[in-house]
Amino acid sequence: MKTTDVPGTFRDMWETRPSRPRDDRMVAGVAAGIARRYDIDPVLVRVAFVVAAFSGIGAALYLFCWITFPEDPADPNAKPAARHPLALLAGGIAIAIGLGGIFDNSGSLILPAIAVAVLLYLLHSSRADRGPVGPQPQQPADPEAATEEAHVSLVKDLPGLPPQPKPPSWDPLGAAPFAWDLPEPSPPPTPAPAPRKLPVTAVTLGAALLASGITAAIMLITGTLTVTTAPTVLGVALAVLGAGLVIGSFLRAGRGLIPFALLLSMVTWGMLAAPLDRISAEGGFGRLSVRPASADQVEPSYSRGAGDIDLDLRDIDLRVPVEGPATPIQTKLTTGAGDITIVVPRDADVTFTGTSSFGDVSFERRQRMEGPGSRLTITDLGADGVASGRPIVIDARAGGGDVEVKRD
């Protein structure tokens, strides 16, 4: 059934996920199952997995599909193993982000994962009604022989006589044909054994703490444990939690790990996306407010690891010396986490370049770039609109915060 909303489409995608065929497959049947489900060429699916492998998520995605896609049963009456979809989904997310924390501190695995999710959504939205849904039973070699019931009886069909009725299962020798019309006796009920709860949650949490502790100790001994490498420790713990969720989905246990995995995933992703290298590299913390009285007092750079920077250039004399060159006044402002605010004279000629990883960049509130990765480059001649005096060249970069230039 097709749905138009995004959550409904992903829910339908899970409920009608492909099954892995037992034949016509190269590794585990993942690509062949997707191709059969959506009626496309399996070569295209295999090429897509190879392309995804270069982005860093191809192998993890194939392994996730291998685990979650049921295999076509050899026995038509066999039931697929029970798996909890929420635990599998949380486990897959945790493993993907955990591997990103271990091997890729830049957080670049997130964008390929989003791209893959969008492509899968579009594929299911357009071809959900194509191909078979669910595991496809393997047909026996001799269907007639598979459906024929075997009976052991002393009652034989004689030539020339009508066939004799088959004895019931409780009289295989056919010794009491007068009672064959009686109903079959029901077997005595057998009490179901009480399910044993496996300590998946406790064991996985302990293993995650142990693995992350050992990783942190090794990095501390080797001198590699810093702010920028902290996601590696979290990534190890998150990968262990994800593996526990995947295993627990088969054992119908470990659902208590889901909140831990989701919370740690958000923390790890936030640390991967945050400019930790810039925070640790830049000097100083706290607010920095500077108002130089002359051009000579303008420093070449102002930086903060975490904190706001306020630079006021209104007291600077921008007049060009007699028979002297109009030397630009240049400065660079950098902060890892915080806002940058620059105030310049109304008539000053300003060349401004501003970037922000997570924030907005604006110039006099007339020109503005919003959202992550904002960048704005502008050359403005001021209120008089005439190139005069010494120009001001500003390069401002904020990791997490806004960058703004004002005139007064």
HELIX and SHEET records of a PDB file:
HELIX    1   1 VAL A    6  GLU A   15  1                                  10    
HELIX    2   2 VAL A   30  TYR A   38  1                                   9    
HELIX    3   3 PRO A   42  PHE A   54  1                                  13    
HELIX    4   4 GLY A   58  THR A   68  1                                  11    
HELIX    5   5 PRO A   85  PHE A  103  1                                  19    
HELIX    6   6 ILE A  110  ARG A  127  1                                  18    
HELIX    7   7 PRO A  143  THR A  147  1                                   5    
HELIX    8   8 PRO A  177  ALA A  179  5                                   3    
HELIX    9   9 VAL A  200  THR A  222  1                                  23    
HELIX   10  10 ALA A  230  LEU A  251  1                                  22    
HELIX   11  11 LEU A  257  ALA A  273  1                                  17    
HELIX   12  12 LEU A  276  ALA A  281  1                                   6    
HELIX   13  13 ALA A  295  GLN A  297  5                                   3    
SHEET    1   A 6 LEU A 288  VAL A 290  0                                        
SHEET    2   A 6 ILE A 309  ASP A 312  1                                        
SHEET    3   A 6 ILE A 340  VAL A 344  1                                        
SHEET    4   A 6 VAL A 403  ARG A 407  1                                        
SHEET    5   A 6 VAL A 361  PHE A 363  1                                        
SHEET    6   A 6 GLN A 367  MET A 369 -1                                        
SHEET    1   B 5 SER A 301  ARG A 304  0                                        
SHEET    2   B 5 ILE A 329  ALA A 337  1                                        
SHEET    3   B 5 ILE A 392  GLY A 400  1                                        
SHEET    4   B 5 VAL A 350  PHE A 358  1                                        
SHEET    5   B 5 PRO A 372  ASP A 380 -1                                        
END                                                                             
